[in-house]
């Protein structure tokens, strides 16, 4: 039996109609002199998860980066096996990767919350 783990901070940023992509803001970078050899040459960013309205939610996390994002950028990131896909054919040992830099966000909420897709 696996021990209980708290829910991921990413759970609070999801919508039912957007599967597996999350918004966040780059708040820093991580420098490691000792790391898994599969991470050699990859940038590591510290990302604060955001709601679709760009409000902070959840705990910060470390993401690998394939976009060149910098501090203050709003980004979208993926988790799980999809996080390693941008680095193929190398199978990078990562669970979260920044895969895009956001130019703008438009959130149009339905007038009737019962019909909301999120």
Buried (B, 14 or more C-beta within 10 A) or exposed (E): EEEEEEEBBBEBBBBEEBEEBBBBBBBEBEEEEEEEEBBEEBBBBBBBBBBBEBEEBBEBBBBBBBBEBEEEBBBBBBBEEBBBBBBEEEEBBBBBBBBBBBEEEEEEEEEEEEEEEE
